[in-house]
Amino acid sequence: MYKSYSMELAGRTLTVDVGRVAAQANGAAFMHYGDTTVLSTATASEKPREGIDFFPLSVEYEEKMYAVGKIPGGFNKREGKASENAILTARVIDRPMRPLFPKDYRNDVTLNNMVMSVDPDCSPELTAMLGSAIATAISDIPFDGPTATTQVGLVDGEFVFNPTSAQRQVSDLALTVASTREKVIMIEAGANEVPEDKMIEAIFAAHEVNQQVIRFIDQIVAECGKEKHSYESCAVPEELFAAIREIVTPEEMEVAVFTDDKQTREANIREIKDKLAEAFAENEEWLALLDEAVYQYQKKTVRKMILKDHKRPDGRAITQIRPLAAEVDLIPRVHGSAMFTRGQTQICNVCTLAPLSEAQRLDGLDENAVSKRYMHHYNFPSYSVGETKPSRGPGRREIGHGALAERALVPVLPSEEEFPYAIRTVSETFESNGSTSQASICASSMSLMAAGVPIKSAVAGISCGLVTGETDDDYIVLTDIQGLEDFFGDMDFKVAGTKKGITAIQMDIKIHGLTRPIIEEAIARTREARFYIMDEVMAKAIAKPREEVGEYAPKIIQIKIDPEKIGDVVGQRGKTINAIIEETGVKIDITDDGAVSICGTDMDMMKKAVDLIQIIVTEFEQGQIYTGKVVSIKEFGAFLEFAPGKEGMVHISKIAKERINRVEDVLTLGDVVKVVCLGKDKMGRISFSIKDVPKDKK
């Protein structure tokens, strides 16, 4: 039965059609926000997937190019693999919803969002986030929702909810907040050094808007929601836990887990598993559940010790950061490099500079995002965690971590006018045991400074964790979580920023939301930790950007020419500009407004290219001195090329002080001579003289 529901959301109409399309999905919401249209569906398999110990949730965000009136590029003219924006959007949809499915649910679930039309003022990403929440809430899939999501901008000091395209362009904040009825469940932010108190205010302003949306969703669920289906629980039987505790006591598990060395801990757990496998050799059912059971036993042990005894696995205090180290210039010949180490987490970052023409071109649904000059790439090889796996390129996690670091650093980058370079930083994970994304922000900040990029300030990042008890007031916030505390804890709250304010946030949780006191404490903790990292470690490795780019980095000279003269510089079919490039070995980029960038490593050749361009675009005036090469000899004189594509003539009478009978008596092809401009002759040609060049110019 087809029903349609509408509400006003941030000054625009949000409409949800239920029962109109995709009737065979477990749940489907045909979403309309302004003219943005997204079909969101939720489907689940009938039975659990065998042999897995995790919830198999897949989230897809499909960008259809017809949504913005484009035909896809390439030979096939079809949409290809998901864009970076699509992957990041899918991750943002996934993060608030995953914790709300039953923890013992192993049925495959797919949330699909197909963008069919885009209104630039009504975010398709936000529409898909709401659509997935609604489709799942009205479906028969077990789900403890609904959730709602709001985007917040900061324009002229005022909050703007679900900002329009124009507002997003000038906003100092790009914040996305997802909520349940009671708590905040997901935060994602990029910010232009927004102070902590302002960020907290924005988060809870969005939370209030989310409550309006949840009431709207509740109305839809009440009228259209299906009864949730029963499922086969994959929880570990309590009898197995009891049997394990008889063989491995809680005290023994505590000794095995509580060490500051990841390899030692893993070896201890292997011994325990071997001991249990031997004990349960006759029970195949229990053997199949052994890995999950030991994992849960570890989890309970770690959580109890942290929450009740304030004891962390590696012995640190609750607010203590692991040992830190930083250095720059460890990789020779690259444009900039730095390494940042925090405990058993180690990132090496390498910075590369290039002309602006090498900025990344973007092809997607956002008409405003056509290119980006700063690219941050993050790699996570298997050796960083002591595993052996073939490299298959970056996955969704790697793309997400790279985007987070990129978002954190963009606010401190110089403008194109200040620093006319495209910039790429690559974070190579050498070792991983907790929050490599934040370590990559610290390493990148130093790498940029080492490369001579005049960033406004250093940026540092750190992550806080959380262990909760039975009530909202029973919790512990942990500064600088390691891998074990991330796996067994309830939160990974990453915050990056400068001393002035926050530049990026990403919050992942495994519980049903966070209270305001937890969020405030986590933000305060990360601020304190950032300051410590910047002052005590990063500043001692490199305190400020170097004055110049490195020896092996390309140098860039920028000049401005009359846009009407661009054709003269380029020449017919690029002949003139290619001649300059061939002669000087530089790279030349010209924009439509007449901005010319000359890029190279030989400063003398770069200056020569500048001189040649200046000659081409300058109006010739009597008395100007040029250097030209003889390219043609006639009976009446010689033609000189004084810039690619630019020639002038020296009449035979203007070659020498004395009378000469033949040009060849004085000049030969290829001679380079100084000439003075005499203006233009009757035929409009530029006329030169050799004999009238002032003596001090020869």
ABEGO torsion letter per residue (X at the ends): XBBBBBBBBGGBBBBBBBGABGAABABBBBBBBEABBBBBBBBBBABBBBGBABBBBBBBBBBBAAAAGBBBBEAAGBBBBBBAAAAAAAAAAAAAAAAABBAABABBBBBBBBBABBBAABBAAAAAAAAAAAAAAABABBBBOBBBBBBBBBBGGBBBBGBBAAAAAABABBBBBBBBAABBABBBBBBBGBBAAAAAAAAAAAAAAAAAAAAAAAAAAAAABBBBBBBBBABBBAAAAAAAAAABBAAAAAAAABBABAAAAAAAAAAAAAAAAAAAAABAAAAAAAAAAAAAAAAAAAAAAAAAAGBBAAGBBAABBBBBBBBBGABBGBABBBBBBBEABBBBBBBBBBBAAABBBBBBABAABABBABBBBBBBBAAAAGBBBBBAEBBAAAAAAAAAAAAAAAAABBBAAABBBBBBBBBBBABBBEGAAAAAAAAAAAAAAAAGBBBABBBBBBBBBBBBBABAABBBBBBGBBAAAAAABABBBBBBEBAAEBABBBBBBABAEBBAAAAAAAAAAAAAAAAAAAAAAAAAABABBBABBBAABBBBBBBBBBAAAAAAAAEBGGAAAAAAAAAAGBBBBBBAAGBBBBBBABAAAAAAAAAAAAAAABBBBBGBBBBBBBABBBAAEBBBBABBGBBBBBBAAAABABBBABAAAABBBGBBBBBBBAEBBAAGBBBBBAAABBAAAX
